[in-house]
């Protein structure tokens, strides 16, 4: 029997399937199935909202990501934005356009991935949109979270003297992608870091609750480019110690053979780790909070006054300015993103 | 000089352009330029959220819609969902993927359309996402509104005996599209009804505030298909009087020459008018409210008990069941949508 295709199920069949599997949660007055979702936020909390668009052949390739992982990752990268504000994730909307000959098994796996990742982080799917795509899979995800008034952490609060800290390890995701693009097969650890990023919601929330982070951002475009956003928004400069950048053992093994891979830890994207600034007097509190949550958090540098931008200090003590160019969707650079 | 292309401006240039032009509003603590928007809703109000995906060649064709109108329509169709819940529109997010060789003038016009339509209805652009598309323009819009607790109107509150009322006129938009697809040029009124739908926010809000609508939906898939959603959600049937359907004079002129066009008033999509049920004793109040707002509102039928579905009563007094099939993106029907 031929595998069942989306056109056999139909749009309304697909929506019914999703609706039947979507969970409910406190605060959801109306979920999937009306003109709009109707929701309540906890008293005294503000709304946080972020939205992302993911396109096949631009953001992902089924040659190296499964439909399940794609669903999970589409959610995770949005949740990561809520984490970076210090919020709690609550409500999720997924728009999906795919070709009519998409296999139902792939759609089921994609929805599984969405619901699994959402469920892991306390978010509930309450709406979306489906339509036919003339070609590529197209995914839009919107997430709504909340944060107690006064606790949200922006990009603009960093002060000279604050220390810079980053969660997890850097460059794993970009290295996996580079290996795939070169025709190699990355180790499972690196592949998982690319396909199943971990939104650091508990850490972001705890740093915000305790008032430890003066500024915070999640790393989607790479450490150097995303740090630049904090520097510009806060009007400060930064010195980052090359030797302090947290690297996984899998990444280090590649580095031993190919030292140029180091650029991926600075300029590669899709780490989805949190980068934050913390007043020097409170770094130990931040490290203790991360330790309680079992999340690695590493001091990597210091914020400086002035507009010098980003300096990279090498182990020999010399420092050089990093010229940073984040990935630009409309004019991709041929040169390396970090120089 | 060659017209400027998106690749000349770049992604960050585009975002800066949008950010510089976006307005602010009460309740916006952080808008464009952080990981997520941070927002406040009025005390005692619940959050309403709706999201839509619009794809070139599936939902629109630049042969008959301008970039300005496309921006305005993308916003309007989302605002219409907030109207159908009886809410007030507040915050807007636009994801846009377009090819790197898109003309800057077209992008500027699209953004103009977005901001103009949002501004007309008190909504403010606070976030979004931009990326390169490998081909078609891809637009995702999410709108957040709010509604006082207890006032939201769903699809499930219609009761036997309630009257059915619809705003504006039916079929104009679908007729314009049919004419374009046949190679004709629709009259400006019909073209505008397709390209610049009017979200009925003030009417929806007033019907909700006064507790007049027992159920409400906006017409995106056509009267028959969208009424079916109310009937199924509320567990009722309906009788609609063919002679009572509100038709524009432009639509009637076509009907005089081509009677088969009538199906477009029942089964054509994209009217973006409000369809609501109102207890019979309160119909005059609803008509008076619409009259105060200057919005046409027309009684077209009555809700009945049981599961007979949708009956169409002809002027000669005979009634026949309408078999309804809304447009299915994954298995478009060859047969007419209404029979």
Interface residues (C-beta under 8 A of the other chain):
Chain A: X6 X7 X8 X9 X10 X11 X12 X14 X29 X30 X33 X34 X35 X36 X37 X38 X39 X40 X41 X46 X47 X48 X49 X50 X51 X52 X53 X55 X57 X58 X59 X81 X82 X84 X85 X87 X91 X93 X95 X96 X97 X100 X126 X127 X128 X129 X130 X131 X132 X133 X134 X135 X136 X138 X140 X142 X144 X145 X147 X149 X152 X154 X155 X156 X216 X217 X218 X233 X326 X328 X329 X330 X331
Chain B: X6 X7 X8 X9 X10 X11 X12 X14 X29 X30 X33 X34 X35 X36 X37 X38 X39 X40 X41 X46 X47 X48 X49 X50 X51 X52 X53 X55 X57 X58 X59 X81 X82 X84 X85 X87 X91 X93 X95 X96 X97 X100 X126 X127 X128 X129 X130 X131 X132 X133 X134 X135 X136 X138 X140 X142 X144 X145 X147 X149 X152 X154 X155 X156 X216 X217 X218 X233 X326 X328 X329 X330 X331
